[in-house]
Amino acid sequence: MATLTERFVHDIEGFADLPSLPAVLGHLIATLGRIDASLPEIAEIIGQDPVLAGRVVRTANSAALAGKAPVATIRDALMRLGLLTVRRLALVVSLYSAVPLRTRHLEHKAFWRHSLGVAHAAQLLAMRAPERPDDAEPEQLFLAGLLHDMGLLVLDTHYSREFAAVREYATREGVPFCAAEVAALGADHGELSQLLVAHWGLPAALGIAIRSHHRLSLAPAAQRWNASVLHLADLLCSQEGLGDLEEGSAERVDESAFDALGLTPETLTPVADDIRAQVDSAAAFVIAG
């Protein structure tokens, strides 16, 4: 019997409703990765997407920035918010717009609150970890956090019968959802996420870290640190109730992730406090419309 990943590789080109990477998002990822990216260049790209442009200007004029003169142009919004803030907002809005609203088993808002939480948590953990490789990219991990559960969405919308079977197995056996996936389907949703990331033409290293966020043993040494960041960010958000998506028993933390980052369980508390506020703020502009 073919594993779920083998089936998805076979099926992926035939899924007409599979989320596609928005052109604006692809241009932004490429442009913002350059050290010579300019404000006018970024503003021009964002201006190609009216929804995204409106959200950027709206955020720049939000209550959090009250007291300043209102902005009316994308360029002025960029200058007020800064490139990093706009980059994150653009990633979130573009992905949210690309993903179908209808789900079968997952609760849509819970899915996005969890994805936002893991994105912010991954970025914060990457910045605060005492043990950090020289080539660490916290902003790349923000994107990884947004994408890490896209495979779960694929499982829900395109393999609904299998999703229901995994959920039933996890509940019956009292095992984590990801363990039930492997037992029942031969793969977990992290592997589906990796395949979708590759289908979108995003960096392979990003997909490897995403694939391994539930099973760190799958990550090669070069990506073990990134996978550890995602693993801790994911578990932290689940423990904090930020979009609890799955049933079955709680997943146990892989202690090697703490060692890789030079962190302890106690150091996660301030991160949890920070991400809840950030998720509430981001959700108000994205999920609520």
NUBAMAR-420644 format. One record per residue (C-alpha): x, y, z. Coordinates in pm, whole numbers. Example, Ala and Ser with C-alpha at 12.3 -4.5 7.8 and 13.67 -1.06 7.14 Angstrom:
2
<r <1230; -450; 780>>
<r <1367; -106; 714>>
end
This chain:
289
<r <0; 0; 0>>
<r <131; 345; -92>>
<r <212; 583; 190>>
<r <32; 916; 214>>
<r <335; 1103; 80>>
<r <355; 871; -221>>
<r <-12; 931; -292>>
<r <27; 1307; -257>>
<r <324; 1314; -496>>
<r <104; 1130; -746>>
<r <-204; 1345; -682>>
<r <-54; 1692; -640>>
<r <-68; 1801; -1004>>
<r <-430; 1691; -1033>>
<r <-560; 1894; -740>>
<r <-713; 2196; -910>>
<r <-806; 2353; -576>>
<r <-470; 2301; -408>>
<r <-345; 2631; -259>>
<r <-102; 2802; -496>>
<r <171; 3045; -399>>
<r <46; 3396; -479>>
<r <269; 3570; -734>>
<r <303; 3876; -511>>
<r <418; 3658; -222>>
<r <680; 3487; -437>>
<r <814; 3825; -552>>
<r <822; 3955; -195>>
<r <1008; 3652; -59>>
<r <1269; 3688; -333>>
<r <1301; 4066; -304>>
<r <1307; 4091; 74>>
<r <1579; 3829; 82>>
<r <1813; 4072; -92>>
<r <2020; 4313; 113>>
<r <1973; 4583; -152>>
<r <1591; 4571; -154>>
<r <1457; 4927; -165>>
<r <1138; 5079; -27>>
<r <1008; 5188; -371>>
<r <1066; 4837; -505>>
<r <878; 4674; -216>>
<r <598; 4931; -239>>
<r <553; 4858; -610>>
<r <521; 4483; -548>>
<r <271; 4527; -263>>
<r <71; 4767; -479>>
<r <1; 4481; -720>>
<r <-228; 4323; -459>>
<r <-510; 4560; -354>>
<r <-604; 4349; -50>>
<r <-247; 4337; 75>>
<r <-192; 4706; 5>>
<r <-505; 4794; 199>>
<r <-401; 4584; 498>>
<r <-55; 4742; 507>>
<r <-194; 5095; 506>>
<r <-462; 4997; 758>>
<r <-201; 4855; 993>>
<r <12; 5169; 965>>
<r <-295; 5370; 1067>>
<r <-401; 5133; 1346>>
<r <-486; 5233; 1701>>
<r <-147; 5104; 1813>>
<r <9; 5391; 1620>>
<r <-248; 5652; 1719>>
<r <-128; 6009; 1754>>
<r <71; 6009; 1432>>
<r <-43; 6166; 1110>>
<r <-236; 5912; 898>>
<r <-62; 5762; 597>>
<r <-226; 5720; 258>>
<r <46; 5553; 50>>
<r <216; 5217; 69>>
<r <558; 5381; 72>>
<r <466; 5593; 376>>
<r <326; 5284; 547>>
<r <653; 5100; 484>>
<r <852; 5386; 633>>
<r <634; 5388; 944>>
<r <616; 5014; 1003>>
<r <958; 4905; 880>>
<r <1047; 4634; 631>>
<r <1041; 4344; 879>>
<r <691; 4424; 1004>>
<r <561; 4468; 652>>
<r <730; 4146; 543>>
<r <553; 3947; 814>>
<r <221; 4113; 742>>
<r <260; 4044; 370>>
<r <342; 3678; 430>>
<r <42; 3630; 656>>
<r <-211; 3816; 439>>
<r <-93; 3652; 116>>
<r <-103; 3300; 258>>
<r <-437; 3359; 426>>
<r <-582; 3476; 95>>
<r <-444; 3171; -88>>
<r <-579; 2906; 147>>
<r <-941; 2790; 116>>
<r <-1181; 2902; 386>>
<r <-1373; 2576; 387>>
<r <-1234; 2295; 596>>
<r <-1395; 1966; 693>>
<r <-1251; 1877; 1031>>
<r <-1030; 2171; 1123>>
<r <-1168; 2494; 1264>>
<r <-1048; 2766; 1027>>
<r <-975; 3039; 1280>>
<r <-806; 2794; 1516>>
<r <-581; 2678; 1232>>
<r <-468; 3033; 1158>>
<r <-426; 3135; 1521>>
<r <-201; 2834; 1566>>
<r <-3; 2910; 1250>>
<r <40; 3274; 1354>>
<r <144; 3166; 1701>>
<r <406; 2921; 1578>>
<r <542; 3180; 1332>>
<r <588; 3441; 1604>>
<r <718; 3188; 1856>>
<r <971; 3047; 1609>>
<r <1100; 3393; 1526>>
<r <1131; 3486; 1896>>
<r <1298; 3159; 1995>>
<r <1544; 3192; 1707>>
<r <1636; 3542; 1822>>
<r <1665; 3457; 2192>>
<r <1836; 3118; 2177>>
<r <2183; 3128; 2338>>
<r <2298; 2853; 2103>>
<r <2250; 2984; 1751>>
<r <2436; 2901; 1428>>
<r <2598; 3185; 1238>>
<r <2359; 3140; 946>>
<r <2041; 3142; 1156>>
<r <1758; 3338; 992>>
<r <1479; 3423; 1240>>
<r <1266; 3574; 963>>
<r <1292; 3255; 758>>
<r <1168; 3067; 1063>>
<r <870; 3302; 1082>>
<r <776; 3182; 732>>
<r <842; 2820; 834>>
<r <605; 2866; 1127>>
<r <330; 2994; 899>>
<r <374; 2697; 666>>
<r <446; 2415; 910>>
<r <89; 2279; 924>>
<r <-13; 2332; 561>>
<r <7; 1954; 526>>
<r <-258; 1921; 796>>
<r <-483; 2143; 586>>
<r <-414; 1927; 278>>
<r <-495; 1615; 478>>
<r <-823; 1770; 596>>
<r <-941; 1906; 261>>
<r <-814; 1640; 18>>
<r <-787; 1323; 227>>
<r <-1080; 1376; 461>>
<r <-1148; 1006; 517>>
<r <-788; 949; 620>>
<r <-798; 1254; 849>>
<r <-1104; 1114; 1027>>
<r <-937; 773; 1060>>
<r <-624; 928; 1212>>
<r <-828; 1131; 1460>>
<r <-1022; 821; 1562>>
<r <-699; 621; 1601>>
<r <-537; 893; 1811>>
<r <-838; 911; 2042>>
<r <-878; 534; 2071>>
<r <-510; 460; 2133>>
<r <-437; 773; 2337>>
<r <-142; 876; 2121>>
<r <-51; 1214; 1970>>
<r <-213; 1296; 1636>>
<r <123; 1299; 1456>>
<r <205; 951; 1589>>
<r <-135; 827; 1475>>
<r <-64; 966; 1127>>
<r <256; 765; 1100>>
<r <90; 451; 1233>>
<r <-216; 477; 1009>>
<r <-78; 646; 697>>
<r <298; 590; 699>>
<r <373; 964; 715>>
<r <277; 1273; 912>>
<r <147; 1610; 797>>
<r <494; 1763; 823>>
<r <595; 1556; 522>>
<r <294; 1681; 327>>
<r <387; 2037; 420>>
<r <737; 1979; 283>>
<r <598; 1852; -47>>
<r <372; 2156; -78>>
<r <663; 2391; -3>>
<r <868; 2217; -273>>
<r <572; 2239; -514>>
<r <570; 2614; -454>>
<r <939; 2640; -536>>
<r <1044; 2761; -191>>
<r <1391; 2680; -50>>
<r <1455; 2312; 21>>
<r <1602; 2392; 363>>
<r <1270; 2546; 464>>
<r <1085; 2229; 372>>
<r <1329; 2003; 555>>
<r <1284; 2191; 882>>
<r <906; 2183; 839>>
<r <903; 1811; 763>>
<r <1090; 1738; 1084>>
<r <903; 1955; 1334>>
<r <730; 1655; 1494>>
<r <1014; 1407; 1437>>
<r <1351; 1573; 1484>>
<r <1527; 1250; 1390>>
<r <1425; 1316; 1027>>
<r <1630; 1636; 1014>>
<r <1989; 1619; 887>>
<r <2247; 1787; 1108>>
<r <2244; 2107; 901>>
<r <1870; 2156; 962>>
<r <1842; 2016; 1314>>
<r <1857; 2361; 1477>>
<r <1577; 2501; 1259>>
<r <1365; 2192; 1316>>
<r <1422; 2223; 1692>>
<r <1300; 2583; 1686>>
<r <981; 2478; 1506>>
<r <931; 2181; 1738>>
<r <944; 2396; 2051>>
<r <736; 2674; 1895>>
<r <468; 2427; 1790>>
<r <446; 2256; 2130>>
<r <451; 2588; 2313>>
<r <152; 2716; 2114>>
<r <-37; 2391; 2166>>
<r <28; 2405; 2540>>
<r <-89; 2766; 2549>>
<r <-412; 2679; 2367>>
<r <-327; 2886; 2061>>
<r <-540; 2708; 1805>>
<r <-528; 2355; 1948>>
<r <-590; 2159; 1628>>
<r <-557; 1794; 1709>>
<r <-699; 1526; 1934>>
<r <-536; 1237; 2113>>
<r <-279; 1266; 2387>>
<r <-43; 1562; 2412>>
<r <283; 1530; 2223>>
<r <590; 1501; 2442>>
<r <871; 1745; 2389>>
<r <1195; 1616; 2240>>
<r <1445; 1727; 2504>>
<r <1721; 1746; 2244>>
<r <1549; 2059; 2109>>
<r <1626; 2245; 2432>>
<r <1988; 2133; 2411>>
<r <2018; 2246; 2049>>
<r <1898; 2597; 2136>>
<r <2059; 2626; 2479>>
<r <1718; 2682; 2638>>
<r <1524; 2535; 2930>>
<r <1147; 2491; 2977>>
<r <1146; 2792; 3209>>
<r <1279; 3022; 2937>>
<r <967; 2960; 2727>>
<r <735; 3145; 2967>>
<r <818; 3500; 2850>>
<r <792; 3383; 2489>>
<r <442; 3253; 2559>>
<r <340; 3590; 2701>>
<r <478; 3774; 2399>>
<r <326; 3555; 2130>>
<r <-27; 3571; 2267>>
<r <-29; 3951; 2235>>
<r <125; 3933; 1887>>
<r <-123; 3673; 1767>>
<r <-419; 3874; 1897>>
<r <-290; 4181; 1713>>
<r <-219; 3997; 1387>>
<r <-546; 3805; 1395>>
<r <-743; 4128; 1430>>
<r <-609; 4244; 1092>>
<r <-599; 3912; 909>>
<r <-849; 3659; 1039>>
<r <-1115; 3911; 1128>>
<r <-1075; 4072; 785>>
end
